[in-house]
């Protein structure tokens, strides 16, 4: 056959393939989620997330030391709050003595090079499971919720976090948080804005872990409709205008087009959150013997970076770092 153009020439050997690889990422672009619980010296497996654990503050410090050795320099912390400590208004979210606050201080003291991010929302703290305050009808109140989110951000900024990560999807919360941080001279505390957080079926294992599924209604009144693209672009432009430092799309795999579209329109770094359901289904299929977990995970995360992400939050961070 007379074929002038043979693309397979570039796929002939491992070294040729490595030479022209178009999408690359390293461990330093991964952010590891850590679930923080009360207690001492405990590391317990999470039933809904195989291979993922909850940590007390001291155990989380050990995990951070291991992550740093693997080249992972960023973590995002989520609190596990006991049911009897949750209330209607999520008051424990503003406690300086809660176990999440203790973990932040300990990790920053012993591992100052670790970039610490903290999820800013009320769902883990409220008895009703919503990300904000609600009125008698169950409607999530926007502006009064923003007041608490801003106070939470200042609290964790003062404790030493590098980024606060509002995941609530309230209107105007980024601007409110930025204003409060700057007024408190916390100008170096960044904001990782969940700019396009969709109302998704892929959050199940996370909600099981935090026991944070809404007991009244659902979250469609503030999280985004999976059908919408322009709305995500609007949210991204508003967050950038209000002072966000980085933008996050959640979930990632089912919304690769959103990552791509936002990346084309913003000057800010954009990341994807490979969420609990997207991760757990890989584990479940691997346990059935239907696929190779490590290879499938790497392929999924490569897709997120290929879509234009600058960074990725994934429960598989540690596994990836050992193989890439």
Backbone bond lengths (Angstrom), bond angles and torsions (degrees), N, CA, C in turn:
res aa  C-N    CA-C-N  psi(-1)  N-CA   C-N-CA  omega(-1)  CA-C   N-CA-C  phi
1 X - - - 1.459 - - 1.519 110.54 -
2 X 1.312 116.26 138.74 1.454 120.47 175.99 1.528 108.63 -96.78
3 X 1.334 114.29 94.22 1.466 120.78 178.95 1.517 108.06 -118.03
4 X 1.306 117.35 113.92 1.468 121.09 -179.50 1.529 110.83 -75.76
5 X 1.321 114.89 -46.05 1.469 119.20 -176.64 1.522 109.99 -99.74
6 X 1.311 115.88 114.20 1.459 122.02 -179.40 1.538 108.54 -124.17
7 X 1.331 118.29 90.82 1.465 120.62 -179.72 1.523 113.52 -57.52
8 X 1.318 117.35 -23.64 1.461 119.43 -179.78 1.523 112.88 -65.68
9 X 1.334 117.27 -18.15 1.475 118.62 176.97 1.524 111.14 -57.58
10 X 1.349 115.08 -36.28 1.465 119.58 -179.19 1.526 112.91 -79.32
11 X 1.331 115.83 -6.95 1.472 119.81 178.48 1.526 111.46 -108.72
12 X 1.327 116.94 12.08 1.458 122.58 -169.99 1.527 112.87 -64.39
13 X 1.327 118.50 -37.94 1.463 120.98 -175.30 1.528 109.86 -140.50
14 X 1.353 116.84 161.29 1.473 119.86 178.36 1.527 112.76 -56.65
15 X 1.331 117.27 -38.91 1.462 119.31 -178.24 1.521 111.85 -70.60
16 X 1.338 117.52 -36.32 1.466 119.81 174.76 1.528 110.54 -64.40
17 X 1.324 116.08 -43.91 1.469 119.70 -179.02 1.524 110.75 -63.60
18 X 1.315 116.17 -39.91 1.469 119.87 179.20 1.518 111.34 -66.45
19 X 1.311 116.94 -34.83 1.464 122.34 -178.11 1.522 112.25 -61.22
20 X 1.333 117.29 -37.61 1.470 120.07 -173.55 1.524 113.03 -109.64
21 X 1.317 117.12 15.02 1.464 120.93 -179.58 1.534 109.87 -56.93
22 X 1.298 117.52 127.42 1.467 122.39 -175.02 1.526 113.63 -87.13
23 X 1.314 117.83 -31.85 1.463 121.34 -177.97 1.514 109.48 -118.56
24 X 1.311 115.78 122.58 1.456 122.04 179.05 1.524 109.09 -131.71
25 X 1.310 116.16 146.78 1.463 120.29 170.55 1.518 108.02 -147.28
26 X 1.313 115.00 159.54 1.460 120.04 -177.70 1.529 109.28 -126.71
27 X 1.324 115.94 170.57 1.463 120.91 -177.86 1.518 112.00 -59.58
28 X 1.331 116.58 -30.48 1.454 120.43 -179.54 1.508 114.13 -66.68
29 X 1.338 117.85 -12.72 1.464 121.51 178.22 1.530 112.05 -96.05
30 X 1.319 116.81 2.95 1.456 121.65 -179.96 1.523 110.13 -100.00
31 X 1.325 115.57 142.88 1.462 122.21 176.45 1.525 106.99 -118.96
32 X 1.332 116.26 124.81 1.459 120.83 -177.21 1.524 110.44 -94.63
33 X 1.339 118.42 123.30 1.470 120.19 174.49 1.530 109.95 -76.25
34 X 1.329 116.31 135.91 1.461 121.06 176.34 1.519 109.23 -125.98
35 X 1.332 116.28 130.14 1.457 121.91 176.24 1.527 108.57 -93.94
36 X 1.329 115.83 124.24 1.465 121.31 -174.70 1.520 109.83 -108.14
37 X 1.333 115.23 128.81 1.459 121.35 -179.47 1.521 110.02 -122.97
38 X 1.319 116.34 166.61 1.463 121.63 177.40 1.522 109.81 -75.80
39 X 1.339 115.70 157.77 1.456 120.78 176.87 1.503 112.82 119.65
40 X 1.329 115.77 -167.86 1.460 122.31 -176.75 1.525 109.47 -135.92
41 X 1.320 115.55 133.98 1.460 122.90 172.34 1.522 113.38 51.24
42 X 1.339 115.35 50.28 1.458 119.74 179.03 1.521 110.24 -127.10
43 X 1.309 114.00 134.52 1.464 122.95 173.49 1.521 106.32 -135.45
44 X 1.330 116.27 110.46 1.451 119.91 -172.91 1.518 111.34 -123.00
45 X 1.347 117.91 138.01 1.471 120.77 178.33 1.515 111.60 -66.46
46 X 1.328 115.55 148.73 1.459 121.72 178.34 1.527 108.97 -101.29
47 X 1.325 118.34 118.77 1.473 121.25 -174.83 1.522 113.62 -56.61
48 X 1.338 117.34 -36.82 1.461 120.18 -175.84 1.519 113.24 -82.76
49 X 1.345 116.58 -10.49 1.462 121.16 -177.98 1.526 109.17 -131.98
50 X 1.318 118.22 83.88 1.464 121.06 -177.52 1.532 111.96 -55.18
51 X 1.325 115.89 131.79 1.457 120.79 179.44 1.515 114.34 85.19
52 X 1.351 117.07 -0.88 1.459 121.73 179.22 1.525 108.08 -112.49
53 X 1.338 116.70 148.52 1.453 121.41 -172.61 1.529 111.39 -129.20
54 X 1.326 114.26 160.38 1.462 120.34 165.90 1.526 107.23 -100.53
55 X 1.334 115.72 150.91 1.460 120.70 -174.28 1.525 110.88 -132.85
56 X 1.315 116.29 140.49 1.457 119.23 163.35 1.528 107.30 -76.25
57 X 1.327 117.03 169.34 1.468 120.09 -173.71 1.524 112.00 -56.83
58 X 1.331 117.32 -44.75 1.465 120.02 -177.68 1.529 111.19 -68.52
59 X 1.324 117.10 -37.18 1.461 120.12 177.57 1.531 110.97 -69.85
60 X 1.331 116.32 -33.46 1.467 120.30 176.69 1.520 110.90 -64.88
61 X 1.316 116.90 -35.85 1.461 120.48 176.35 1.529 110.46 -60.68
62 X 1.314 117.17 -45.00 1.467 120.60 178.31 1.524 110.94 -61.78
63 X 1.330 116.19 -39.53 1.461 120.05 178.58 1.526 110.55 -63.88
64 X 1.327 116.72 -40.71 1.466 120.58 178.73 1.524 111.24 -63.27
65 X 1.310 116.53 -37.81 1.466 119.95 177.97 1.524 110.56 -63.83
66 X 1.335 116.48 -39.04 1.469 120.17 177.33 1.526 111.20 -67.75
67 X 1.322 116.52 -40.86 1.463 120.82 179.34 1.522 110.99 -61.50
68 X 1.308 116.70 -43.16 1.464 120.55 179.86 1.521 111.27 -61.61
69 X 1.323 117.15 -38.40 1.460 120.59 178.30 1.533 111.46 -64.17
70 X 1.326 115.75 -28.10 1.470 120.67 178.62 1.522 112.64 -86.70
71 X 1.328 116.59 -3.09 1.461 120.29 179.22 1.510 114.43 95.28
72 X 1.334 117.83 1.97 1.468 121.71 178.33 1.521 108.17 -88.68
73 X 1.320 116.36 115.06 1.463 120.57 -173.25 1.507 114.73 -108.30
74 X 1.350 118.29 10.82 1.463 120.61 -176.92 1.526 110.22 -139.65
75 X 1.329 115.49 138.85 1.468 121.70 174.46 1.520 108.91 -132.28
76 X 1.316 116.38 152.28 1.455 121.65 171.48 1.528 106.89 -122.40
77 X 1.331 115.79 128.66 1.459 121.69 -171.47 1.522 111.48 -102.24
78 X 1.342 115.06 137.58 1.457 122.97 176.41 1.529 108.32 -126.17
79 X 1.331 117.86 136.71 1.469 119.43 -178.72 1.516 112.80 -89.33
80 X 1.311 116.64 141.31 1.465 121.68 167.46 1.522 106.49 -103.07
81 X 1.318 115.86 112.71 1.461 121.92 -175.93 1.523 109.62 -105.85
82 X 1.316 116.12 129.51 1.455 120.35 178.07 1.530 110.53 -60.59
83 X 1.312 116.41 142.47 1.468 120.70 -174.74 1.525 112.12 -56.66
84 X 1.338 117.73 -37.24 1.464 119.14 -177.88 1.526 113.26 -75.50
85 X 1.338 117.59 -3.93 1.463 121.57 176.55 1.530 112.04 -102.79
86 X 1.338 116.56 -2.96 1.453 120.50 176.84 1.529 109.14 -86.44
87 X 1.343 116.13 149.50 1.454 119.51 175.04 1.521 109.62 -144.03
88 X 1.309 115.42 178.93 1.460 121.61 -173.68 1.523 112.19 -58.77
89 X 1.333 117.11 -37.61 1.467 121.34 -175.37 1.528 113.90 -103.27
90 X 1.322 117.81 4.17 1.463 120.65 177.67 1.513 113.54 60.95
91 X 1.329 117.11 42.48 1.469 120.82 -172.49 1.532 113.13 -63.78
92 X 1.326 117.37 -25.68 1.469 119.28 -178.70 1.527 112.14 -66.72
93 X 1.326 116.37 -15.30 1.463 120.28 178.89 1.527 112.15 -62.62
94 X 1.326 117.05 -23.13 1.470 120.92 -177.58 1.524 112.21 -106.25
95 X 1.316 116.89 17.66 1.465 120.76 179.61 1.528 111.09 -87.56
96 X 1.319 116.35 125.40 1.461 120.76 176.70 1.518 112.28 -75.55
97 X 1.317 117.08 -11.53 1.465 120.12 -176.67 1.527 112.44 -104.95
98 X 1.352 117.27 5.04 1.468 116.85 179.68 1.529 110.61 -72.67
99 X 1.306 116.32 165.91 1.467 119.99 -171.94 1.519 113.25 -68.35
100 X 1.329 118.02 -26.04 1.461 119.86 176.43 1.522 110.36 -68.03
101 X 1.333 116.40 -42.67 1.467 120.63 177.56 1.522 110.91 -61.20
102 X 1.325 116.55 -40.66 1.462 120.41 179.24 1.526 111.10 -64.84
103 X 1.324 116.63 -38.99 1.462 120.36 179.61 1.521 110.97 -64.95
104 X 1.327 116.82 -42.34 1.466 120.70 178.62 1.527 110.27 -58.08
105 X 1.317 116.38 -48.74 1.468 119.81 -177.23 1.521 111.88 -64.90
106 X 1.323 116.92 -40.92 1.463 120.23 -178.18 1.527 111.12 -67.62
107 X 1.323 116.84 -45.92 1.463 119.99 -178.29 1.520 110.74 -65.45
108 X 1.317 117.28 -43.10 1.465 119.95 -178.63 1.525 111.39 -67.35
109 X 1.318 116.75 -32.24 1.469 120.17 178.53 1.523 111.10 -70.68
110 X 1.320 117.38 -45.23 1.464 121.63 -173.52 1.529 113.06 -90.06
111 X 1.332 117.00 -26.54 1.473 121.61 178.90 1.527 108.92 -129.51
112 X 1.320 117.41 67.56 1.471 119.39 -174.35 1.522 113.83 -61.32
113 X 1.331 117.17 -21.76 1.459 120.17 -179.58 1.527 112.90 -78.17
114 X 1.336 117.54 -14.92 1.456 120.85 179.64 1.518 110.14 -73.20
115 X 1.330 116.57 127.98 1.466 121.62 175.03 1.533 107.70 -79.03
116 X 1.335 114.91 119.58 1.456 120.45 -177.95 1.520 109.94 -107.53
117 X 1.328 115.26 126.61 1.458 122.46 174.00 1.515 107.74 -117.12
118 X 1.317 116.55 146.73 1.457 120.68 178.63 1.523 109.54 -128.46
119 X 1.326 115.50 131.49 1.451 121.22 177.06 1.528 109.34 -66.12
120 X 1.333 115.87 129.22 1.460 121.29 179.83 1.527 109.01 -113.06
121 X 1.325 115.48 102.24 1.468 123.31 176.85 1.525 106.28 -169.87
122 X 1.311 116.79 167.94 1.465 120.18 -175.21 1.522 114.13 -103.78
123 X 1.330 118.50 -4.30 1.458 119.69 -172.14 1.529 113.70 -60.35
124 X 1.332 117.42 -32.85 1.464 119.93 -179.67 1.525 111.97 -72.52
125 X 1.336 116.78 -19.10 1.457 121.93 -172.35 1.521 113.96 -105.99
126 X 1.334 117.42 -17.98 1.462 120.03 -174.49 1.521 111.41 -92.15
127 X 1.316 115.90 146.18 1.461 120.55 178.86 1.519 111.86 -71.27
128 X 1.339 117.84 -20.88 1.457 121.49 -179.86 1.527 112.88 -93.95
129 X 1.331 118.58 -10.89 1.458 121.76 173.71 1.512 116.21 83.91
130 X 1.335 118.29 4.22 1.461 119.61 178.47 1.526 110.69 -87.05
131 X 1.329 114.79 159.56 1.461 121.33 -175.64 1.519 113.35 -77.59
132 X 1.326 117.39 -4.26 1.458 121.18 -178.56 1.504 111.64 -148.64
133 X 1.332 115.32 -174.84 1.455 121.91 177.03 1.528 109.44 -71.68
134 X 1.317 117.08 147.52 1.461 120.17 178.69 1.525 109.99 -124.38
135 X 1.340 114.91 153.87 1.460 119.44 175.27 1.523 109.13 -92.74
136 X 1.331 116.56 -172.09 1.458 120.64 -175.51 1.500 114.69 -62.96
137 X 1.334 116.84 -23.52 1.462 120.13 -179.98 1.521 113.01 -89.58
138 X 1.340 117.36 -5.17 1.460 121.38 -177.13 1.511 113.69 93.82
139 X 1.345 117.20 3.07 1.467 120.87 178.82 1.524 109.76 -73.58
140 X 1.325 116.33 133.12 1.470 120.92 -179.82 1.519 109.12 -80.91
141 X 1.318 115.47 121.82 1.461 122.85 -175.61 1.523 110.02 -81.36
142 X 1.304 117.22 126.35 1.458 121.92 -173.26 1.532 112.92 -76.14
143 X 1.326 117.54 -62.37 1.463 120.74 -168.70 1.529 112.74 -69.86
144 X 1.330 117.12 -40.04 1.463 118.90 178.61 1.527 111.22 -69.17
145 X 1.335 116.70 -30.77 1.469 119.66 173.05 1.518 110.34 -64.30
146 X 1.328 116.81 -42.30 1.469 120.43 179.19 1.519 112.19 -58.34
147 X 1.323 117.16 -35.54 1.467 120.31 178.37 1.525 110.55 -59.59
148 X 1.335 116.19 -43.58 1.466 119.88 -179.34 1.525 110.97 -71.39
149 X 1.328 117.45 -39.48 1.466 120.18 178.52 1.520 111.20 -61.67
150 X 1.326 116.58 -37.97 1.464 120.61 177.81 1.523 110.16 -66.31
151 X 1.331 117.12 -41.39 1.473 120.20 177.76 1.530 110.94 -65.06
152 X 1.331 117.21 -40.35 1.466 121.02 176.08 1.528 110.66 -59.60
153 X 1.313 115.87 -43.05 1.467 120.68 -177.42 1.517 111.01 -64.92
154 X 1.315 116.99 -41.68 1.463 120.80 177.34 1.527 110.20 -64.03
155 X 1.330 116.37 -43.78 1.462 120.84 179.21 1.523 110.85 -55.64
156 X 1.335 116.76 -51.18 1.460 119.28 -176.85 1.528 112.21 -75.12
157 X 1.324 116.40 -27.32 1.460 118.94 172.82 1.516 111.41 -63.22
158 X 1.310 116.02 -41.73 1.464 120.51 178.77 1.525 111.48 -68.74
159 X 1.333 117.11 -27.51 1.468 120.79 179.06 1.520 112.70 -80.32
160 X 1.350 117.24 -11.98 1.452 118.72 172.55 1.512 117.34 116.66
161 X 1.350 119.27 8.21 1.464 118.20 179.66 1.529 110.03 -67.89
162 X 1.313 115.15 154.75 1.465 121.20 177.28 1.521 111.41 -86.70
163 X 1.346 116.39 -36.64 1.469 121.77 -179.88 1.520 109.41 -138.48
164 X 1.321 115.50 139.09 1.459 120.33 165.06 1.521 106.47 -98.51
165 X 1.332 115.53 144.69 1.467 120.17 -172.69 1.524 109.89 -126.77
166 X 1.335 117.62 84.31 1.465 119.74 178.77 1.526 111.59 -67.05
167 X 1.332 115.74 120.71 1.462 121.13 -175.01 1.523 112.29 -114.91
168 X 1.317 117.18 15.33 1.460 124.17 -168.37 1.520 114.53 -86.05
169 X 1.349 116.65 -28.86 1.461 124.01 -177.50 1.528 113.89 69.06
170 X 1.338 117.66 27.14 1.459 120.32 171.00 1.531 109.38 -74.81
171 X 1.312 117.20 146.51 1.465 121.45 176.43 1.522 110.07 -68.66
172 X 1.330 116.68 132.52 1.451 121.91 172.92 1.512 116.46 78.97
173 X 1.349 116.97 6.25 1.469 116.61 -174.11 1.514 112.76 -71.35
174 X 1.337 118.22 -30.82 1.468 119.75 -179.72 1.529 110.33 -63.99
175 X 1.328 116.84 -44.85 1.457 120.12 178.54 1.512 112.25 -62.68
176 X 1.326 116.23 -41.19 1.467 121.12 179.28 1.525 110.58 -63.71
177 X 1.321 116.58 -44.74 1.460 120.95 179.88 1.526 110.91 -64.51
178 X 1.339 116.62 -45.33 1.469 120.12 -179.43 1.527 111.02 -60.11
179 X 1.324 116.44 -42.63 1.465 121.33 -179.97 1.519 110.53 -61.74
180 X 1.324 117.18 -45.70 1.465 120.35 -178.65 1.529 111.82 -67.83
181 X 1.331 116.95 -39.85 1.469 119.16 177.88 1.527 111.06 -62.25
182 X 1.318 116.45 -44.46 1.465 120.14 -178.14 1.518 111.66 -67.43
183 X 1.315 117.30 -36.21 1.466 120.48 178.34 1.524 110.99 -64.42
184 X 1.316 116.58 -29.45 1.473 121.51 179.09 1.531 112.02 -92.71
185 X 1.333 117.45 13.92 1.474 123.48 178.83 1.529 111.76 62.67
186 X 1.325 116.52 31.00 1.469 121.27 178.28 1.522 109.17 -104.34
187 X 1.325 114.48 51.78 1.467 120.29 -173.57 1.523 113.00 -68.11
188 X 1.329 117.87 -22.85 1.462 120.63 -178.27 1.523 113.13 -89.58
189 X 1.312 117.38 -1.90 1.462 120.44 174.71 1.526 108.00 -81.56
190 X 1.323 116.48 118.54 1.452 120.88 -177.36 1.514 112.82 -86.63
191 X 1.325 115.17 166.34 1.465 121.51 176.94 1.523 108.84 -119.62
192 X 1.328 115.65 116.14 1.462 122.30 170.28 1.516 106.33 -95.46
193 X 1.315 117.00 102.42 1.463 121.36 -174.86 1.527 111.36 -88.84
194 X 1.329 116.02 123.85 1.468 119.51 167.50 1.523 104.77 -69.37
195 X 1.318 115.52 89.31 1.465 118.97 -170.20 1.514 112.82 -79.94
196 X 1.329 116.91 -32.76 1.466 121.58 178.21 1.520 107.39 -132.56
197 X 1.322 115.02 87.03 1.466 120.55 177.67 1.523 107.70 -104.90
198 X 1.325 114.61 112.00 1.457 120.45 -173.87 1.531 111.54 -88.02
199 X 1.320 115.52 150.99 1.458 121.77 173.59 1.527 107.17 -74.89
200 X 1.316 115.92 98.01 1.461 121.55 -165.01 1.521 112.67 -120.57
201 X 1.321 115.63 150.72 1.460 122.36 174.32 1.522 111.95 -79.95
202 X 1.337 117.31 -6.32 1.462 121.20 -174.57 1.533 113.79 -88.25
203 X 1.336 118.11 7.70 1.467 120.69 -179.20 1.532 113.11 -93.81
204 X 1.333 117.46 0.50 1.456 121.11 -172.18 1.516 115.96 -51.75
205 X 1.345 119.52 -54.02 1.467 119.33 -178.15 1.528 113.42 -61.09
206 X 1.338 116.54 -36.44 1.476 120.58 177.10 1.524 110.52 -62.58
207 X 1.325 116.47 -46.99 1.469 119.32 -178.71 1.521 111.24 -65.93
208 X 1.325 117.20 -33.80 1.466 119.63 175.27 1.523 110.57 -63.61
209 X 1.321 116.72 -39.42 1.461 121.66 -178.16 1.519 111.57 -66.70
210 X 1.330 116.88 -43.63 1.456 121.06 -178.36 1.520 112.68 -90.34
211 X 1.343 117.05 -5.58 1.459 121.52 -174.41 1.525 109.27 51.54
212 X 1.347 114.82 50.71 1.464 119.99 -171.74 1.523 113.43 -119.98
213 X 1.322 118.20 14.83 1.464 119.41 176.44 1.524 108.79 -63.43
214 X 1.334 118.71 138.76 1.467 120.27 -178.17 1.522 112.17 -63.09
215 X 1.321 116.04 134.82 1.465 121.16 178.12 1.519 111.22 -91.99
216 X 1.345 116.39 -11.76 1.463 122.49 178.70 1.517 107.83 -127.74
217 X 1.309 118.04 119.02 1.458 120.88 176.11 1.518 112.86 62.65
218 X 1.338 116.43 -149.02 1.456 122.03 179.49 1.531 109.12 -140.85
219 X 1.331 116.76 -171.73 1.460 121.07 -174.69 1.532 113.21 -105.89
220 X 1.324 116.25 14.95 1.461 119.61 -175.77 1.518 112.83 -70.55
221 X 1.340 117.42 -15.51 1.454 120.28 178.59 1.511 113.78 -77.29
222 X 1.351 117.19 -10.46 1.468 119.06 176.79 1.521 112.84 -134.36
223 X 1.321 119.18 -31.04 1.460 119.15 171.55 1.525 109.39 -79.50
224 X 1.332 116.33 158.80 1.456 120.43 -168.03 1.528 113.73 -86.06
225 X 1.320 114.83 152.68 1.464 123.10 176.69 1.534 108.84 -72.35
226 X 1.344 118.07 125.74 1.476 120.77 179.67 1.522 114.14 -56.48
227 X 1.319 118.17 -17.88 1.464 121.18 -178.57 1.526 113.29 -78.61
228 X 1.348 118.15 -12.65 1.462 120.69 -166.53 1.526 114.09 -102.48
229 X 1.331 114.75 136.09 1.462 122.98 176.53 1.529 111.04 -111.51
230 X 1.319 117.28 -49.82 1.462 120.65 -178.11 1.532 111.37 -57.85
231 X 1.316 115.40 -35.44 1.455 120.19 178.89 1.530 111.19 -61.33
232 X 1.333 116.41 -38.25 1.466 120.65 177.68 1.520 111.15 -65.39
233 X 1.322 116.70 -39.82 1.460 120.64 178.73 1.527 110.63 -66.17
234 X 1.335 116.37 -36.83 1.462 120.22 176.11 1.524 110.58 -64.79
235 X 1.328 116.53 -46.64 1.465 120.19 179.31 1.530 111.15 -59.61
236 X 1.327 116.32 -40.54 1.467 120.01 -179.94 1.521 111.17 -64.51
237 X 1.321 116.95 -42.69 1.464 119.81 -179.45 1.522 110.71 -66.37
238 X 1.332 117.20 -38.46 1.461 120.60 178.55 1.527 111.20 -66.29
239 X 1.337 116.84 -44.03 1.466 119.72 -179.74 1.521 111.39 -63.42
240 X 1.332 116.60 -40.88 1.467 119.46 177.99 1.529 110.11 -64.03
241 X 1.304 116.39 -43.47 1.459 121.49 -179.48 1.524 111.54 -63.66
242 X 1.331 116.68 -34.76 1.463 121.04 -176.81 1.523 113.49 -82.44
243 X 1.345 117.81 -8.54 1.456 119.14 174.30 1.507 116.93 115.42
244 X 1.342 117.53 16.04 1.468 119.59 175.50 1.527 110.15 -65.66
245 X 1.329 115.98 150.80 1.465 121.43 178.60 1.524 112.04 -102.53
246 X 1.334 116.25 -28.09 1.464 122.24 176.57 1.519 108.40 -145.34
247 X 1.333 115.59 153.69 1.457 121.43 -178.64 1.525 109.92 -118.27
248 X 1.331 115.44 145.46 1.462 120.25 -176.91 1.519 110.12 -130.43
249 X 1.338 115.60 136.72 1.461 122.74 174.58 1.528 107.73 -107.47
250 X 1.325 115.87 130.57 1.472 121.43 -177.07 1.516 109.15 -140.75
251 X 1.355 117.06 127.57 1.464 130.95 -8.62 1.534 111.74 -67.09
252 X 1.327 114.63 175.17 1.463 118.94 -177.74 1.530 112.53 -100.80
253 X 1.322 118.02 -53.70 1.468 120.38 -170.96 1.520 112.63 -60.83
254 X 1.321 116.70 -41.14 1.463 119.57 -178.62 1.530 112.13 -79.75
255 X 1.350 116.96 -2.93 1.466 121.12 -175.34 1.529 111.54 -134.60
256 X 1.319 115.90 37.91 1.463 120.30 178.64 1.519 111.38 -61.30
257 X 1.328 116.46 -33.77 1.463 119.45 178.66 1.524 111.62 -65.11
258 X 1.337 116.26 -31.80 1.469 120.19 179.32 1.518 110.23 -70.47
259 X 1.327 117.02 -41.68 1.469 120.10 175.88 1.518 109.58 -57.69
260 X 1.330 115.91 -46.69 1.465 120.51 -179.03 1.522 111.20 -61.28
261 X 1.322 116.63 -47.44 1.466 120.29 -176.20 1.527 111.53 -65.26
262 X 1.321 116.98 -42.52 1.471 119.65 179.54 1.522 110.18 -65.96
263 X 1.327 116.76 -40.14 1.468 120.08 -179.95 1.523 111.37 -60.10
264 X 1.318 117.13 -30.75 1.467 120.70 -179.70 1.519 112.78 -75.22
265 X 1.331 117.76 -15.82 1.464 120.18 -171.74 1.520 114.47 -115.77
266 X 1.330 118.06 -6.80 1.462 119.91 -175.11 1.526 111.15 -119.26
267 X 1.306 115.72 156.68 1.465 120.92 173.52 1.527 111.28 -96.60
268 X 1.337 116.87 -0.04 1.463 121.44 -177.44 1.530 111.54 -92.89
269 X 1.339 117.57 156.47 1.468 120.23 171.30 1.525 109.97 -62.68
270 X 1.324 115.74 142.92 1.465 121.79 -178.96 1.523 108.79 -124.26
271 X 1.325 116.41 135.28 1.455 120.56 179.03 1.510 111.86 -127.35
272 X 1.322 115.55 168.29 1.454 122.16 176.54 1.516 110.05 -123.20
273 X 1.325 116.45 144.52 1.462 122.06 176.94 1.522 107.92 -104.99
274 X 1.329 115.28 108.21 1.462 122.19 174.56 1.522 106.34 -77.60
275 X 1.329 116.65 95.34 1.456 121.10 -163.03 1.526 112.69 -80.44
276 X 1.335 114.11 175.86 1.461 121.45 -170.90 1.524 112.94 -57.14
277 X 1.332 117.34 -44.01 1.460 119.42 -179.27 1.514 112.81 -67.38
278 X 1.332 116.56 -37.74 1.462 121.15 178.34 1.532 110.47 -65.57
279 X 1.328 115.96 -35.12 1.462 121.19 178.46 1.526 110.76 -76.40
280 X 1.341 116.66 -47.23 1.464 120.59 -173.93 1.519 112.45 -64.64
281 X 1.333 117.54 -31.41 1.465 117.63 -179.06 1.530 111.09 -70.04
282 X 1.335 117.50 -28.35 1.459 119.76 173.99 1.526 110.48 -66.46
283 X 1.333 114.87 -43.91 1.464 119.87 179.24 1.532 110.94 -62.87
284 X 1.329 115.52 -43.04 1.456 119.69 -177.77 1.533 111.15 -64.23
285 X 1.330 116.22 -42.94 1.467 119.98 179.32 1.524 110.57 -66.05
286 X 1.331 116.97 -38.05 1.461 120.32 178.90 1.523 111.11 -66.06
287 X 1.338 116.28 -38.93 1.463 119.67 178.42 1.523 111.70 -63.66
288 X 1.335 116.32 -29.29 1.461 120.69 176.89 1.527 112.30 -80.68
289 X 1.338 115.33 -7.91 1.455 119.03 -177.46 1.508 113.96 81.31
290 X 1.333 116.54 17.31 1.457 120.59 -175.60 1.520 113.64 -88.67
291 X 1.330 118.26 -18.10 1.467 120.63 177.67 1.513 109.78 -158.70
292 X 1.325 114.84 164.84 1.461 121.50 176.21 1.525 108.24 -87.28
293 X 1.328 116.57 116.88 1.464 121.10 -174.48 1.520 112.21 -59.70
294 X 1.326 118.11 -50.17 1.460 121.38 -175.43 1.523 111.64 -61.07
295 X 1.331 116.69 -44.84 1.466 119.98 -179.41 1.521 111.46 -67.88
296 X 1.338 116.80 -40.71 1.463 119.99 -179.86 1.522 110.99 -67.13
297 X 1.327 116.78 -39.90 1.466 120.64 178.18 1.519 110.88 -61.76
298 X 1.323 116.44 -47.60 1.466 119.65 -179.35 1.528 110.79 -62.35
299 X 1.327 117.02 -37.67 1.463 120.41 178.85 1.528 110.96 -65.33
300 X 1.334 116.63 -41.60 1.469 120.59 179.53 1.524 111.38 -65.03
301 X 1.318 116.90 -45.10 1.465 119.69 -178.01 1.529 110.46 -69.78
302 X 1.341 116.98 -35.05 1.463 120.04 174.35 1.530 110.22 -59.36
303 X 1.327 117.00 -40.56 1.468 120.63 178.70 1.518 111.46 -61.05
304 X 1.330 116.45 -38.30 1.468 120.60 179.56 1.520 110.18 -64.86
305 X 1.321 116.88 -43.92 1.464 119.74 177.72 1.528 111.16 -70.59
306 X 1.321 116.92 -35.35 1.459 119.96 178.84 1.534 111.65 -63.85
307 X 1.316 116.42 -29.13 1.462 120.21 179.44 1.526 112.29 -74.08
308 X 1.338 116.33 -10.50 1.462 120.01 176.89 1.502 115.30 120.84
309 X 1.336 118.93 2.18 1.459 120.99 -179.11 1.525 110.95 -65.99
310 X 1.321 115.09 142.77 1.463 121.57 173.98 1.519 112.17 -91.29
311 X 1.330 115.74 -22.98 1.460 121.05 -179.79 1.526 108.13 -152.80
312 X 1.329 115.62 165.50 1.466 119.86 -176.78 1.519 110.41 -145.91
313 X 1.321 115.67 130.97 1.466 121.79 170.06 1.521 107.25 -92.26
314 X 1.323 116.96 123.75 1.456 120.11 179.00 1.519 111.02 -150.23
315 X 1.332 115.40 142.02 1.458 121.30 176.06 1.520 111.11 -68.67
316 X 1.311 116.96 -13.11 1.459 121.44 178.16 1.506 113.75 -94.65
317 X 1.336 118.05 14.45 1.470 120.75 -176.40 1.521 113.22 -53.35
318 X 1.307 115.50 -47.81 1.467 119.87 -176.58 1.529 110.96 -65.52
319 X 1.322 116.69 -42.16 1.461 120.75 178.55 1.527 111.15 -63.30
320 X 1.341 116.18 -41.62 1.451 120.48 179.73 1.524 111.50 -63.83
321 X 1.325 115.95 -44.79 1.462 120.86 -176.07 1.512 111.98 -60.84
322 X 1.310 116.89 -26.49 1.459 120.99 179.99 1.521 112.42 -77.62
323 X 1.345 116.58 -16.09 1.467 119.87 -173.02 1.523 114.72 -117.49
324 X 1.318 118.03 -26.91 1.469 118.25 -175.79 1.521 109.79 -78.57
